[in-house]
Amino acid sequence: MDEQALTLRIDEALREFTSRELVSGAEVVDFLLDLRLMMLAEEERAPATS
């Protein structure tokens, strides 16, 4: 996951949530978990710098 992929995912969620009157807490949690998983996957791919 690079910044562009993260930005695209956020933009996608914003378009989806903006068009609706209500957004459930579960949907927001799902979105945040998706972002977290993307970040963790990128950390695993990044070479160790220590």
C-alpha positions in Angstrom: 0.0 0.0 0.0 1.4 3.3 -1.0 -0.1 6.8 -0.3 -1.9 6.7 -3.6 -3.7 3.4 -2.8 -4.6 4.7 0.7 -5.9 7.9 -0.8 -8.0 6.0 -3.4 -9.5 3.8 -0.6 -10.4 6.9 1.4 -11.9 8.7 -1.6 -14.0 5.6 -2.4 -15.4 5.5 1.1 -16.1 9.2 1.1 -18.1 8.9 -2.1 -20.0 6.0 -0.6 -20.7 7.6 2.7 -21.5 11.0 1.3 -24.3 9.8 -0.8 -26.2 8.3 2.2 -28.2 9.8 4.9 -26.9 7.5 7.7 -23.8 5.5 8.1 -23.7 2.7 10.7 -20.9 2.4 13.2 -20.2 -1.1 11.8 -19.5 0.4 8.3 -17.1 2.9 9.7 -15.3 0.3 11.8 -15.1 -1.9 8.6 -13.5 1.0 6.7 -11.0 1.7 9.5 -10.1 -2.0 9.7 -9.5 -2.0 6.0 -7.1 0.9 6.3 -5.4 -0.7 9.2 -4.9 -4.0 7.3 -3.5 -2.1 4.3 -1.0 -0.3 6.5 0.1 -3.5 8.2 0.5 -5.3 4.9 2.8 -2.5 3.7 4.8 -2.7 6.9 5.4 -6.4 6.4 6.6 -5.8 2.8 8.9 -3.0 3.8 12.5 -4.0 4.5 13.8 -3.7 8.0 16.0 -0.7 8.5 17.6 -1.5 11.8 
